[in-house]
């Protein structure tokens, strides 16, 4: 009887995870066909929680709410202190992309932002940081 006692709670947790993960689809890049789904505050929150960057593309009407939710998502997750400079750089570069006046300037900034985003995600999810269990093996 002892062996089976953990099966029921595990099954409930697995079912709840499957249900919630099906509802929480993240649209990580805007395209003409998914712009309405990408530019929502809910999607922005999930993107922020997952350490993703905003590369521009939302209409001005939704951009403010999107950016606010993106910041809330980033702030909600406990990230290692090593990631803080990357989050600051991401935010500064996102603001530069929004303010950019030419496509060439936006493209140059997006290349820089992709690199910064990669490092933020890597540090936030790395097993070498305290978030991933930390420590040297």
N, C-alpha and C positions, 0 to 999 in steps of 0.2 A: 504494500500500500504506500510506502514511503516513496518509491520510485515514481509513482503516478501523480503524486501531489503537485509536482512542478509543471506537469503537462497542461493543466487547465489554465493557470495564470499565463504560461508561455503562449498558449493558443490565443488567449484574449489579447495579449500584447501584439502578437503577430497580426491578428485581424484588425486591430485598431490602427496599426502602422500602415497596413495595406490600404485601408479606407482613407486615412489622412493623406498618404502620399499620392493617392489618385486625385485628390482634390487640389493639391499644391503643385501644379505644373509651373515650372519656371520658364519663361520666354526670355532667353539671354541676349538676343540681338534683334533689333527692329528691322522688319522688312515691310514692303508695301502691303503684304497680305496679313501680317500679324500686328500692325501698328496699334490698333485699338487694344489688343490683349497685352502688348508690351508696355504701353504707357499708363497702365493702371497703378494706383498706389499699392495694391496688394502685391503685384509683381515686383515693383520697386523694392518693397520691404524684403521680399524673399531674395532678390538680387543682392541687396545690402548685407543681409544675414550670411549669404554665401561668399561675401567679399568680392563681388563683381563690380565692375566699373560702368559708368554711363558714358557712352560714346556719342551722345547726341541723337537727334532724330525725332524726339517727341514734339508735338505741336506746342506752341507757347502757352496755350490754354491749359494744358495738362502738365507742363514741364515743372512748374513750381511744386505741385503736389507730389509729383514723381520724385523730385530731388529730396523733398522733406521725408518721404517714406524711405528712400534709399538710406538716408542718414540714420533714421530710427532703426532700420534693420542692421546697419553696421554697429550701432551703439548697443544693441540688445545682446549680441554675442560676446562672450568673454574671449577676447583675443590676446595673444601674447604681446608684451610690451615691444618686442622686436618688430611687430607689424605696424606700430603707430606711425613711423615716418612714411611708410608706404601708403597708408590711408590718407595722411595729410597731403602727400604728393598727388594721389588720385583725385582728391577733392580740388586741389589747385588746378590740376590739368583739366578736369571736367569743366571748371569755370572758364578756363581759357578756350576750350572747345566751343562753349556756348557763346562766348564773346567774339570768336574768330569771324572775320569778314570774308575770307576766301576759302574755297575748297582745298587748295594746296596747303594752307595753314592748318585747317582741320585735319587733313590727312597726316601731316607731320606730327601733330599732337596726338592723334590716335595711335600712331606707332609707339610713341613714348608711353602712352597710357596702357597699351597692351602689355608692355614689359613690366610696368609698375603693378598692374593687376595680377600678373603671373606671380610676382614675388609676394604680394599680399596673400593670395590664395595659398601659395606654397608654405609660407610661414604660419598662417592660421591653421593649416591642416597637417603640418609636419609632425612626425612622432618625436622630433628633437625639441619641440617646444612644450611648454607646460600644458597646453591644451590637449596635445596628443599623448600625454602620459610622461613626457619629458625625460630628460636625463640622458646620459651617455650609456650606451650598451657595451 
